Amino acid sequence: MIKHVAMAAALLLASVPAVAQEEGAEPITITGSAGLASQYRFRGISLSDEELAVQAGITAAHESGFYVGTWGSSLAGFGSFGGANVELDVFGGYKLAVGDATLDAGLLWYLYPGTDGTDYAEPYVSFTTPVGPASAKVGVAYAPKQDAIGNKDNWYLYTDLASPLGDSGLTVKGHLGYSSGRSTLTPAGDYLDWLVGLDYTWTSLTLGIAYVDTDISSAKAAAAAFDRNIVDSAFVVTLTAAF
Protein backbone atom coordinates (compact mmCIF):
# COMPACT_ATOMS: atom_id res chain seq x y z
CA MET A 1 0.00 0.00 0.00
CA ILE A 2 2.74 2.47 0.97
CA LYS A 3 4.52 1.47 -2.22
CA HIS A 4 1.49 2.58 -4.25
CA VAL A 5 1.27 5.94 -2.48
CA ALA A 6 5.01 6.47 -2.94
CA MET A 7 4.64 5.77 -6.66
CA ALA A 8 1.87 8.36 -6.83
CA ALA A 9 4.11 10.88 -5.08
CA ALA A 10 6.91 10.16 -7.54
CA LEU A 11 4.54 10.74 -10.48
CA LEU A 12 3.49 14.07 -8.97
CA LEU A 13 7.10 15.15 -8.59
CA ALA A 14 7.84 14.07 -12.14
CA SER A 15 5.25 16.58 -13.38
CA VAL A 16 7.07 19.58 -11.87
CA PRO A 17 8.93 20.72 -15.03
CA ALA A 18 5.75 20.75 -17.14
CA VAL A 19 3.84 22.66 -14.50
CA ALA A 20 6.60 25.24 -14.05
CA GLN A 21 6.61 26.00 -17.78
CA GLU A 22 2.90 26.81 -17.76
CA GLU A 23 2.82 29.04 -14.67
CA GLY A 24 2.21 32.70 -15.36
CA ALA A 25 0.95 32.01 -18.89
CA GLU A 26 -2.37 30.38 -18.00
CA PRO A 27 -5.33 31.38 -15.79
CA ILE A 28 -4.99 28.06 -13.96
CA THR A 29 -2.15 27.43 -11.50
CA ILE A 30 -1.14 23.90 -10.53
CA THR A 31 0.55 23.33 -7.17
CA GLY A 32 1.30 20.19 -5.22
CA SER A 33 3.33 18.49 -2.56
CA ALA A 34 4.73 15.11 -1.62
CA GLY A 35 6.37 14.05 1.61
CA LEU A 36 6.85 11.85 4.62
CA ALA A 37 5.53 12.23 8.17
CA SER A 38 6.73 10.33 11.22
CA GLN A 39 3.01 9.77 11.82
CA TYR A 40 -0.26 11.12 10.41
CA ARG A 41 -2.09 13.14 13.06
CA PHE A 42 -5.63 14.20 12.13
CA ARG A 43 -7.12 16.61 14.66
CA GLY A 44 -4.74 15.28 17.27
CA ILE A 45 -5.41 11.58 16.58
CA SER A 46 -2.76 9.37 14.97
CA LEU A 47 -4.50 7.75 12.01
CA SER A 48 -1.27 5.96 11.10
CA ASP A 49 -1.05 4.30 14.54
CA GLU A 50 2.15 6.29 15.25
CA GLU A 51 3.79 4.77 12.16
CA LEU A 52 5.42 6.50 9.17
CA ALA A 53 2.96 8.01 6.69
CA VAL A 54 3.50 8.77 3.01
CA GLN A 55 1.49 11.74 1.74
CA ALA A 56 0.94 13.66 -1.51
CA GLY A 57 -1.49 16.15 -2.97
CA ILE A 58 -2.18 18.40 -5.96
CA THR A 59 -4.43 21.45 -6.46
CA ALA A 60 -5.61 23.35 -9.52
CA ALA A 61 -6.64 26.96 -8.84
CA HIS A 62 -8.31 29.32 -11.31
CA GLU A 63 -7.58 33.05 -11.23
CA SER A 64 -11.27 33.65 -10.42
CA GLY A 65 -10.74 32.06 -7.00
CA PHE A 66 -12.23 28.62 -7.65
CA TYR A 67 -10.07 25.57 -6.99
CA VAL A 68 -10.19 21.75 -6.90
CA GLY A 69 -7.70 19.25 -5.62
CA THR A 70 -6.90 15.96 -3.98
CA TRP A 71 -4.65 14.81 -1.14
CA GLY A 72 -3.82 11.35 0.18
CA SER A 73 -2.09 9.61 3.07
CA SER A 74 -1.32 6.08 4.15
CA LEU A 75 -3.24 4.86 7.22
CA ALA A 76 -2.93 2.19 9.92
CA GLY A 77 -4.41 1.24 13.28
CA PHE A 78 -7.19 3.55 14.46
CA GLY A 79 -7.47 5.10 11.02
CA SER A 80 -7.70 1.75 9.23
CA PHE A 81 -10.92 1.22 7.29
CA GLY A 82 -9.74 -1.93 5.56
CA GLY A 83 -9.52 -1.91 1.79
CA ALA A 84 -6.38 -0.17 0.55
CA ASN A 85 -5.77 1.37 4.00
CA VAL A 86 -5.43 4.80 2.36
CA GLU A 87 -7.24 8.09 2.92
CA LEU A 88 -7.93 10.05 -0.25
CA ASP A 89 -9.42 13.54 0.12
CA VAL A 90 -11.12 15.29 -2.80
CA PHE A 91 -12.03 18.94 -2.37
CA GLY A 92 -13.27 22.02 -4.16
CA GLY A 93 -13.96 25.56 -3.09
CA TYR A 94 -13.66 29.28 -3.62
CA LYS A 95 -11.21 31.84 -2.19
CA LEU A 96 -12.17 35.50 -1.96
CA ALA A 97 -9.73 38.30 -1.16
CA VAL A 98 -11.11 40.71 1.45
CA GLY A 99 -8.50 43.46 1.65
CA ASP A 100 -5.35 41.75 2.90
CA ALA A 101 -7.39 38.82 4.24
CA THR A 102 -8.75 35.70 2.51
CA LEU A 103 -12.12 34.01 2.89
CA ASP A 104 -12.10 30.33 1.88
CA ALA A 105 -15.20 28.11 1.61
CA GLY A 106 -15.64 24.67 0.10
CA LEU A 107 -16.51 21.00 0.42
CA LEU A 108 -14.13 18.16 1.31
CA TRP A 109 -14.95 14.52 0.64
CA TYR A 110 -13.04 11.87 2.62
CA LEU A 111 -12.65 8.65 0.63
CA TYR A 112 -11.30 5.27 1.78
CA PRO A 113 -10.69 3.15 -1.34
CA GLY A 114 -11.69 -0.49 -1.13
CA THR A 115 -14.21 0.05 1.67
CA ASP A 116 -17.99 0.24 1.77
CA GLY A 117 -19.95 2.93 3.60
CA THR A 118 -17.04 4.84 5.15
CA ASP A 119 -16.78 7.87 2.83
CA TYR A 120 -18.20 11.14 4.12
CA ALA A 121 -18.49 14.82 3.18
CA GLU A 122 -17.58 17.92 5.21
CA PRO A 123 -18.23 21.55 4.19
CA TYR A 124 -15.75 24.08 5.57
CA VAL A 125 -15.10 27.82 5.80
CA SER A 126 -12.07 29.75 7.06
CA PHE A 127 -10.79 33.32 7.31
CA THR A 128 -7.07 34.14 7.13
CA THR A 129 -5.61 37.54 7.89
CA PRO A 130 -2.15 39.02 8.46
CA VAL A 131 -1.34 40.12 12.02
CA GLY A 132 1.87 42.07 11.72
CA PRO A 133 4.46 39.66 10.30
CA ALA A 134 2.30 36.68 11.32
CA SER A 135 -0.68 35.02 9.65
CA ALA A 136 -3.77 34.11 11.69
CA LYS A 137 -6.51 31.75 10.58
CA VAL A 138 -9.86 30.79 12.11
CA GLY A 139 -12.10 28.14 10.61
CA VAL A 140 -14.93 25.69 11.06
CA ALA A 141 -15.73 22.36 9.41
CA TYR A 142 -19.13 20.71 9.74
CA ALA A 143 -19.88 17.09 8.89
CA PRO A 144 -23.69 16.69 8.71
CA LYS A 145 -25.46 13.48 9.67
CA GLN A 146 -24.29 10.63 7.45
CA ASP A 147 -24.34 6.85 7.74
CA ALA A 148 -20.54 6.73 7.40
CA ILE A 149 -20.04 8.65 10.67
CA GLY A 150 -22.78 6.98 12.70
CA ASN A 151 -25.68 9.06 11.34
CA LYS A 152 -24.72 11.93 13.63
CA ASP A 153 -23.16 15.31 12.93
CA ASN A 154 -19.79 16.70 13.97
CA TRP A 155 -18.28 20.18 14.34
CA TYR A 156 -14.60 21.14 14.25
CA LEU A 157 -13.56 24.69 15.18
CA TYR A 158 -9.93 25.73 15.01
CA THR A 159 -7.43 28.56 14.88
CA ASP A 160 -3.91 28.59 13.41
CA LEU A 161 -1.07 31.07 13.83
CA ALA A 162 2.20 31.16 11.87
CA SER A 163 5.00 33.71 12.01
CA PRO A 164 8.30 33.77 10.06
CA LEU A 165 11.47 34.50 11.99
CA GLY A 166 12.96 37.19 9.77
CA ASP A 167 14.77 35.86 6.71
CA SER A 168 16.04 32.74 8.47
CA GLY A 169 13.67 30.39 6.64
CA LEU A 170 12.19 29.42 10.02
CA THR A 171 8.49 29.73 10.82
CA VAL A 172 6.91 29.30 14.26
CA LYS A 173 3.44 27.75 14.12
CA GLY A 174 0.61 26.95 16.48
CA HIS A 175 -2.81 25.31 16.29
CA LEU A 176 -5.80 24.87 18.60
CA GLY A 177 -8.86 22.83 17.65
CA TYR A 178 -12.12 21.74 19.26
CA SER A 179 -14.12 18.72 18.10
CA SER A 180 -17.77 18.50 19.12
CA GLY A 181 -20.28 15.74 18.44
CA ARG A 182 -20.91 12.07 19.05
CA SER A 183 -20.09 10.67 15.63
CA THR A 184 -17.37 8.16 14.86
CA LEU A 185 -15.14 11.19 14.25
CA THR A 186 -15.24 11.88 18.00
CA PRO A 187 -15.43 8.40 19.58
CA ALA A 188 -14.32 9.81 22.95
CA GLY A 189 -16.77 12.72 22.81
CA ASP A 190 -15.89 16.42 22.72
CA TYR A 191 -12.17 17.15 22.96
CA LEU A 192 -9.42 19.71 22.34
CA ASP A 193 -6.28 19.21 20.27
CA TRP A 194 -3.29 21.51 19.95
CA LEU A 195 0.06 21.84 18.23
CA VAL A 196 3.17 24.00 18.53
CA GLY A 197 6.03 23.65 16.12
CA LEU A 198 8.75 25.01 13.92
CA ASP A 199 9.27 24.74 10.14
CA TYR A 200 12.44 25.33 8.16
CA THR A 201 12.01 25.97 4.45
CA TRP A 202 14.83 25.81 1.92
CA THR A 203 13.86 26.32 -1.74
CA SER A 204 10.94 23.88 -2.21
CA LEU A 205 11.70 21.65 0.79
CA THR A 206 10.20 22.11 4.26
CA LEU A 207 11.38 20.26 7.35
CA GLY A 208 8.97 20.53 10.26
CA ILE A 209 8.77 19.41 13.85
CA ALA A 210 5.71 19.81 16.03
CA TYR A 211 4.51 18.84 19.48
CA VAL A 212 0.96 17.50 19.21
CA ASP A 213 -1.46 16.60 22.02
CA THR A 214 -5.14 16.27 23.01
CA ASP A 215 -7.07 16.43 26.27
CA ILE A 216 -8.60 12.95 25.77
CA SER A 217 -8.11 11.13 29.05
CA SER A 218 -7.14 7.48 29.51
CA ALA A 219 -10.66 6.77 30.81
CA LYS A 220 -12.30 8.29 27.72
CA ALA A 221 -9.95 6.39 25.42
CA ALA A 222 -10.66 3.12 27.21
CA ALA A 223 -14.42 3.74 27.06
CA ALA A 224 -14.14 4.33 23.33
CA ALA A 225 -12.06 1.13 22.99
CA PHE A 226 -8.87 2.53 21.51
CA ASP A 227 -5.28 2.87 22.66
CA ARG A 228 -4.63 6.25 24.28
CA ASN A 229 -1.14 6.32 22.73
CA ILE A 230 -2.66 7.52 19.45
CA VAL A 231 -4.11 10.62 21.15
CA ASP A 232 -1.33 11.20 23.66
CA SER A 233 1.41 13.81 23.26
CA ALA A 234 3.97 13.21 20.52
CA PHE A 235 6.59 14.94 18.43
CA VAL A 236 5.79 14.71 14.72
CA VAL A 237 8.51 15.25 12.11
CA THR A 238 7.64 15.99 8.47
CA LEU A 239 9.61 16.47 5.27
CA THR A 240 7.66 17.96 2.38
CA ALA A 241 8.58 18.90 -1.18
CA ALA A 242 6.33 21.55 -2.72
CA PHE A 243 5.92 22.38 -6.40
Backbone hydrogen bonds in HBPLUS format (Angstrom, degrees):
<---DONOR---> <-ACCEPTOR-->    atom                        ^
c    i                          cat <-CA-CA->   ^        H-A-AA   ^      H-
h    n   atom  resd res      DA  || num        DHA   H-A  angle D-A-AA Bond
n    s   type  num  typ     dist DA aas  dist angle  dist       angle   num
A0004-HIS N   A0001-MET O   3.01 MM   3  5.19 120.1  2.38  98.6 112.7     1
A0005-VAL N   A0001-MET O   3.13 MM   4  6.56 156.3  2.19 151.3 157.3     2
A0006-ALA N   A0002-ILE O   2.84 MM   4  6.04 161.1  1.88 152.6 158.3     3
A0007-MET N   A0003-LYS O   2.96 MM   4  6.19 150.2  2.05 143.9 151.9     4
A0008-ALA N   A0004-HIS O   3.06 MM   4  6.35 149.8  2.15 141.9 149.9     5
A0009-ALA N   A0005-VAL O   2.91 MM   4  6.26 153.0  1.98 149.0 156.7     6
A0010-ALA N   A0006-ALA O   2.91 MM   4  6.20 154.0  1.98 147.3 154.4     7
A0011-LEU N   A0007-MET O   2.99 MM   4  6.27 151.7  2.08 145.5 152.6     8
A0012-LEU N   A0008-ALA O   3.01 MM   4  6.31 151.8  2.09 146.1 153.6     9
A0013-LEU N   A0009-ALA O   2.97 MM   4  6.28 160.3  2.01 151.3 156.1    10
A0014-ALA N   A0010-ALA O   2.91 MM   4  6.10 146.5  2.03 142.1 151.9    11
A0015-SER N   A0012-LEU O   3.10 MM   3  5.37 146.6  2.21 103.1 112.8    12
A0016-VAL N   A0013-LEU O   3.14 MM   3  5.52 168.5  2.16 114.4 117.8    13
A0019-VAL N   A0015-SER O   3.14 MM   4  6.35 162.9  2.17 158.6 163.9    14
A0020-ALA N   A0016-VAL O   2.91 MM   4  6.08 168.4  1.93 165.7 168.4    15
A0021-GLN N   A0017-PRO O   3.19 MM   4  6.39 147.5  2.30 145.5 152.8    16
A0022-GLU N   A0019-VAL O   3.01 MM   3  5.36 135.2  2.21 107.0 119.0    17
A0023-GLU N   A0019-VAL O   3.23 MM   4  6.46 135.5  2.44 151.1 163.4    18
A0025-ALA N   A0022-GLU O   3.14 MM   3  5.66 158.1  2.19 129.6 135.9    19
A0063-GLU N   A0027-PRO O   2.88 MM  36  5.35 131.0  2.12 146.7 161.7    20
A0029-THR N   A0061-ALA O   2.82 MM  32  5.24 164.6  1.85 154.0 156.3    21
A0061-ALA N   A0029-THR O   2.91 MM  32  5.24 167.4  1.92 151.5 154.8    22
A0031-THR N   A0059-THR O   2.95 MM  28  5.37 164.4  1.97 156.4 161.6    23
A0059-THR N   A0031-THR O   2.75 MM  28  5.37 164.8  1.77 161.6 162.9    24
A0243-PHE N   A0032-GLY O   2.87 MM 211  5.25 158.3  1.91 145.1 144.3    25
A0033-SER N   A0057-GLY O   2.93 MM  24  5.37 156.0  1.99 145.2 146.4    26
A0057-GLY N   A0033-SER O   2.88 MM  24  5.37 158.3  1.92 150.4 150.6    27
A0034-ALA N   A0241-ALA O   2.99 MM 207  5.42 143.9  2.12 143.7 155.1    28
A0241-ALA N   A0034-ALA O   2.86 MM 207  5.42 171.3  1.86 156.4 159.0    29
A0035-GLY N   A0055-GLN O   2.84 MM  20  5.40 161.9  1.87 158.7 156.9    30
A0055-GLN N   A0035-GLY O   3.00 MM  20  5.40 175.2  2.01 152.7 152.5    31
A0036-LEU N   A0239-LEU O   2.98 MM 203  5.43 151.2  2.06 148.4 155.1    32
A0239-LEU N   A0036-LEU O   2.95 MM 203  5.43 157.8  2.00 156.0 160.1    33
A0037-ALA N   A0053-ALA O   2.93 MM  16  5.17 153.2  2.00 152.8 157.4    34
A0053-ALA N   A0037-ALA O   2.84 MM  16  5.17 165.9  1.86 155.6 159.0    35
A0038-SER N   A0237-VAL O   2.80 MM 199  5.31 155.9  1.86 156.4 164.3    36
A0047-LEU N   A0040-TYR O   2.78 MM   7  5.64 138.3  1.95 164.9 178.8    37
A0042-PHE N   A0045-ILE O   2.73 MM   3  5.17 160.2  1.77 153.3 149.3    38
A0045-ILE N   A0042-PHE O   3.09 MM   3  5.17 165.5  2.11 112.0 112.9    39
A0046-SER N   A0230-ILE O   2.81 MM 184  4.85 158.8  1.85 142.1 149.1    40
A0049-ASP N   A0046-SER O   3.37 MM   3  5.37 156.5  2.43 106.1 106.1    41
A0076-ALA N   A0047-LEU O   2.95 MM  29  6.14 160.2  1.99 148.2 142.3    42
A0051-GLU N   A0048-SER O   2.88 MM   3  5.30 152.9  1.95 113.3 122.2    43
A0074-SER N   A0054-VAL O   3.13 MM  20  5.63 139.6  2.30 143.3 155.1    44
A0056-ALA N   A0072-GLY O   3.10 MM  16  5.55 151.9  2.19 144.4 150.9    45
A0072-GLY N   A0056-ALA O   2.79 MM  16  5.55 158.8  1.83 162.5 169.8    46
A0058-ILE N   A0070-THR O   2.90 MM  12  5.67 153.7  1.97 159.1 166.8    47
A0070-THR N   A0058-ILE O   2.95 MM  12  5.67 155.6  2.01 159.2 167.1    48
A0060-ALA N   A0068-VAL O   2.82 MM   8  5.51 167.7  1.84 170.4 174.7    49
A0068-VAL N   A0060-ALA O   2.98 MM   8  5.51 154.3  2.05 151.0 158.7    50
A0062-HIS N   A0066-PHE O   2.77 MM   4  5.41 169.9  1.78 169.4 173.0    51
A0065-GLY N   A0062-HIS O   2.95 MM   3  5.65 162.6  1.98 122.0 127.3    52
A0095-LYS N   A0065-GLY O   2.85 MM  30  4.84 157.9  1.89 125.9 132.5    53
A0067-TYR N   A0093-GLY O   2.98 MM  26  5.51 150.9  2.07 147.7 147.6    54
A0093-GLY N   A0067-TYR O   2.95 MM  26  5.51 156.6  2.00 147.1 152.0    55
A0069-GLY N   A0091-PHE O   2.92 MM  22  5.42 149.6  2.01 152.8 150.5    56
A0091-PHE N   A0069-GLY O   2.99 MM  22  5.42 169.0  2.00 145.4 147.7    57
A0071-TRP N   A0089-ASP O   2.88 MM  18  5.09 149.7  1.97 140.3 148.1    58
A0089-ASP N   A0071-TRP O   2.64 MM  18  5.09 170.2  1.65 171.8 169.7    59
A0073-SER N   A0087-GLU O   2.97 MM  14  5.37 151.9  2.05 147.6 155.0    60
A0087-GLU N   A0073-SER O   2.94 MM  14  5.37 168.8  1.95 165.6 167.5    61
A0075-LEU N   A0085-ASN O   3.04 MM  10  5.37 149.5  2.14 154.1 144.6    62
A0079-GLY N   A0076-ALA O   3.20 MM   3  5.50 142.3  2.35 139.5 129.8    63
A0080-SER N   A0077-GLY O   2.89 MM   3  5.24 163.8  1.92 118.9 122.1    64
A0085-ASN N   A0082-GLY O   2.95 MM   3  5.39 147.7  2.06 144.5 142.0    65
A0084-ALA N   A0113-PRO O   3.04 MM  29  5.76 171.3  2.04 142.5 144.6    66
A0088-LEU N   A0111-LEU O   2.84 MM  23  5.01 167.4  1.86 152.3 153.6    67
A0111-LEU N   A0088-LEU O   2.85 MM  23  5.01 149.8  1.94 138.8 148.1    68
A0090-VAL N   A0109-TRP O   2.98 MM  19  5.21 162.1  2.01 147.7 153.2    69
A0109-TRP N   A0090-VAL O   2.77 MM  19  5.21 165.8  1.78 156.7 161.8    70
A0092-GLY N   A0107-LEU O   3.14 MM  15  5.70 149.1  2.24 149.6 159.1    71
A0107-LEU N   A0092-GLY O   2.91 MM  15  5.70 157.5  1.96 165.4 170.7    72
A0094-TYR N   A0105-ALA O   2.81 MM  11  5.59 154.6  1.88 160.1 167.8    73
A0105-ALA N   A0094-TYR O   3.10 MM  11  5.59 163.2  2.12 151.3 155.4    74
A0096-LEU N   A0103-LEU O   2.75 MM   7  5.07 161.6  1.78 151.9 158.5    75
A0103-LEU N   A0096-LEU O   2.81 MM   7  5.07 171.9  1.82 153.2 154.8    76
A0098-VAL N   A0101-ALA O   2.84 MM   3  5.02 168.5  1.85 131.5 135.5    77
A0101-ALA N   A0098-VAL O   3.03 MM   3  5.02 152.0  2.11 125.1 122.3    78
A0102-THR N   A0128-THR O   2.79 MM  26  5.16 152.5  1.86 148.8 157.2    79
A0128-THR N   A0102-THR O   2.91 MM  26  5.16 165.0  1.93 149.7 154.4    80
A0104-ASP N   A0126-SER O   2.94 MM  22  5.21 169.5  1.95 152.9 154.2    81
A0126-SER N   A0104-ASP O   2.76 MM  22  5.21 149.8  1.85 150.6 159.9    82
A0106-GLY N   A0124-TYR O   3.00 MM  18  5.50 160.1  2.04 148.4 150.8    83
A0124-TYR N   A0106-GLY O   2.91 MM  18  5.50 157.8  1.96 148.2 148.2    84
A0108-LEU N   A0122-GLU O   3.02 MM  14  5.22 163.9  2.04 128.1 133.3    85
A0122-GLU N   A0108-LEU O   2.77 MM  14  5.22 146.1  1.88 153.0 163.8    86
A0110-TYR N   A0120-TYR O   2.84 MM  10  5.42 160.0  1.88 176.0 171.6    87
A0120-TYR N   A0110-TYR O   3.13 MM  10  5.42 146.2  2.25 139.4 149.2    88
A0115-THR N   A0112-TYR O   3.19 MM   3  5.98 137.3  2.38 146.4 149.8    89
A0142-TYR N   A0123-PRO O   3.00 MM  19  5.68 161.5  2.03 157.5 163.5    90
A0125-VAL N   A0140-VAL O   3.02 MM  15  5.68 152.2  2.10 158.6 167.3    91
A0140-VAL N   A0125-VAL O   2.93 MM  15  5.68 158.7  1.98 165.5 172.6    92
A0127-PHE N   A0138-VAL O   2.84 MM  11  5.50 156.1  1.89 161.0 169.2    93
A0138-VAL N   A0127-PHE O   3.03 MM  11  5.50 157.4  2.09 146.8 152.7    94
A0129-THR N   A0136-ALA O   2.84 MM   7  5.44 160.4  1.88 158.2 164.7    95
A0136-ALA N   A0129-THR O   2.87 MM   7  5.44 175.7  1.87 162.0 160.6    96
A0131-VAL N   A0134-ALA O   2.84 MM   3  5.06 166.3  1.86 129.1 133.4    97
A0134-ALA N   A0131-VAL O   3.07 MM   3  5.06 147.1  2.18 127.7 123.0    98
A0135-SER N   A0162-ALA O   2.74 MM  27  5.30 152.9  1.81 156.1 165.6    99
A0162-ALA N   A0135-SER O   2.99 MM  27  5.30 154.0  2.06 147.0 155.2   100
A0137-LYS N   A0160-ASP O   2.87 MM  23  4.98 158.7  1.91 149.8 148.9   101
A0160-ASP N   A0137-LYS O   2.78 MM  23  4.98 154.3  1.84 139.8 148.3   102
A0139-GLY N   A0158-TYR O   3.00 MM  19  5.46 160.5  2.04 150.4 150.7   103
A0158-TYR N   A0139-GLY O   3.02 MM  19  5.46 162.7  2.05 152.6 152.4   104
A0141-ALA N   A0156-TYR O   2.83 MM  15  5.12 154.0  1.90 145.2 154.1   105
A0156-TYR N   A0141-ALA O   2.86 MM  15  5.12 143.2  1.99 156.8 160.7   106
A0143-ALA N   A0154-ASN O   2.84 MM  11  5.10 162.9  1.87 156.5 160.3   107
A0154-ASN N   A0143-ALA O   2.89 MM  11  5.10 144.0  2.02 141.4 151.3   108
A0149-ILE N   A0146-GLN O   3.14 MM   3  5.69 150.8  2.23 113.8 121.3   109
A0151-ASN N   A0146-GLN O   2.67 MM   5  4.42 142.7  1.80 140.6 134.5   110
A0150-GLY N   A0147-ASP O   3.16 MM   3  5.20 154.7  2.23 117.6 113.6   111
A0184-THR N   A0149-ILE O   3.26 MM  35  4.99 155.3  2.32 108.4 115.5   112
A0155-TRP N   A0180-SER O   2.82 MM  25  5.10 170.1  1.83 158.1 161.5   113
A0180-SER N   A0155-TRP O   2.88 MM  25  5.10 165.4  1.90 148.1 150.7   114
A0157-LEU N   A0178-TYR O   2.99 MM  21  5.23 161.3  2.03 148.4 150.5   115
A0178-TYR N   A0157-LEU O   2.73 MM  21  5.23 149.9  1.81 157.2 165.6   116
A0159-THR N   A0176-LEU O   2.91 MM  17  5.49 146.6  2.03 152.0 162.7   117
A0176-LEU N   A0159-THR O   3.02 MM  17  5.49 152.5  2.10 156.7 164.0   118
A0161-LEU N   A0174-GLY O   2.99 MM  13  5.18 156.0  2.05 143.1 143.7   119
A0174-GLY N   A0161-LEU O   2.79 MM  13  5.18 140.9  1.94 154.0 161.1   120
A0163-SER N   A0172-VAL O   2.85 MM   9  5.31 157.0  1.90 152.9 160.3   121
A0172-VAL N   A0163-SER O   2.90 MM   9  5.31 157.7  1.94 154.4 147.3   122
A0165-LEU N   A0170-LEU O   2.82 MM   5  5.49 160.5  1.86 155.1 152.5   123
A0168-SER N   A0165-LEU O   3.27 MM   3  6.03 163.6  2.30 137.4 141.4   124
A0201-THR N   A0169-GLY O   2.90 MM  32  5.20 164.4  1.93 144.1 146.7   125
A0171-THR N   A0199-ASP O   2.85 MM  28  5.10 147.9  1.96 143.7 149.8   126
A0199-ASP N   A0171-THR O   2.87 MM  28  5.10 161.6  1.91 146.7 153.0   127
A0173-LYS N   A0197-GLY O   3.01 MM  24  5.24 167.7  2.02 138.1 137.8   128
A0197-GLY N   A0173-LYS O   2.95 MM  24  5.24 159.7  1.99 147.5 146.1   129
A0175-HIS N   A0195-LEU O   2.83 MM  20  4.90 144.7  1.95 147.7 145.5   130
A0195-LEU N   A0175-HIS O   2.91 MM  20  4.90 148.9  2.01 141.1 139.8   131
A0177-GLY N   A0193-ASP O   2.78 MM  16  5.16 166.3  1.80 159.8 159.3   132
A0193-ASP N   A0177-GLY O   2.95 MM  16  5.16 157.5  2.00 138.0 141.2   133
A0179-SER N   A0191-TYR O   2.93 MM  12  5.48 163.7  1.96 166.9 169.9   134
A0191-TYR N   A0179-SER O   3.09 MM  12  5.48 151.7  2.18 142.2 150.1   135
A0186-THR N   A0183-SER O   3.00 MM   3  5.53 157.4  2.05 113.2 119.8   136
A0189-GLY N   A0186-THR O   2.88 MM   3  5.12 162.6  1.91 118.8 121.1   137
A0215-ASP N   A0192-LEU O   3.13 MM  23  5.62 142.5  2.28 147.4 149.2   138
A0194-TRP N   A0213-ASP O   2.98 MM  19  5.64 159.4  2.03 153.9 156.4   139
A0213-ASP N   A0194-TRP O   3.11 MM  19  5.64 155.3  2.17 155.1 157.0   140
A0196-VAL N   A0211-TYR O   3.09 MM  15  5.42 150.0  2.19 142.5 151.8   141
A0211-TYR N   A0196-VAL O   2.77 MM  15  5.42 166.7  1.79 164.7 163.2   142
A0198-LEU N   A0209-ILE O   2.90 MM  11  5.61 155.9  1.96 161.8 169.3   143
A0209-ILE N   A0198-LEU O   3.03 MM  11  5.61 155.4  2.09 151.1 158.8   144
A0200-TYR N   A0207-LEU O   2.79 MM   7  5.25 153.5  1.86 148.2 157.4   145
A0207-LEU N   A0200-TYR O   2.89 MM   7  5.25 163.6  1.92 152.2 152.1   146
A0202-TRP N   A0205-LEU O   2.81 MM   3  5.32 161.6  1.85 159.0 165.2   147
A0205-LEU N   A0202-TRP O   2.91 MM   3  5.32 160.4  1.94 141.3 139.3   148
A0242-ALA N   A0204-SER O   2.85 MM  38  5.20 167.4  1.87 151.9 155.7   149
A0206-THR N   A0240-THR O   2.85 MM  34  5.22 154.2  1.92 151.8 159.6   150
A0240-THR N   A0206-THR O   2.93 MM  34  5.22 164.6  1.96 148.3 153.2   151
A0208-GLY N   A0238-THR O   2.90 MM  30  5.06 167.1  1.91 144.2 148.0   152
A0238-THR N   A0208-GLY O   2.91 MM  30  5.06 159.8  1.95 137.3 142.5   153
A0210-ALA N   A0236-VAL O   2.96 MM  26  5.26 146.5  2.07 140.4 151.0   154
A0236-VAL N   A0210-ALA O   2.78 MM  26  5.26 161.5  1.81 154.9 160.5   155
A0212-VAL N   A0234-ALA O   2.83 MM  22  5.40 170.9  1.84 165.4 168.0   156
A0234-ALA N   A0212-VAL O   2.91 MM  22  5.40 142.3  2.06 150.4 159.7   157
A0221-ALA N   A0217-SER O   3.00 MM   4  6.24 159.6  2.04 150.4 156.3   158
A0222-ALA N   A0218-SER O   2.90 MM   4  6.06 158.0  1.95 147.1 153.1   159
A0223-ALA N   A0219-ALA O   2.93 MM   4  6.12 156.2  1.98 146.3 152.9   160
A0224-ALA N   A0220-LYS O   3.02 MM   4  6.20 141.5  2.17 140.5 150.3   161
A0226-PHE N   A0221-ALA O   3.10 MM   5  5.60 166.8  2.12 147.4 151.0   162
A0225-ALA N   A0222-ALA O   3.02 MM   3  4.87 154.7  2.08  98.9 106.6   163
A0230-ILE N   A0227-ASP O   3.29 MM   3  6.23 159.8  2.33 124.1 126.3   164
A0231-VAL N   A0228-ARG O   2.91 MM   3  5.40 162.7  1.94 118.8 124.7   165
A0232-ASP N   A0228-ARG O   2.95 MM   4  5.98 113.8  2.41 148.0 165.4   166
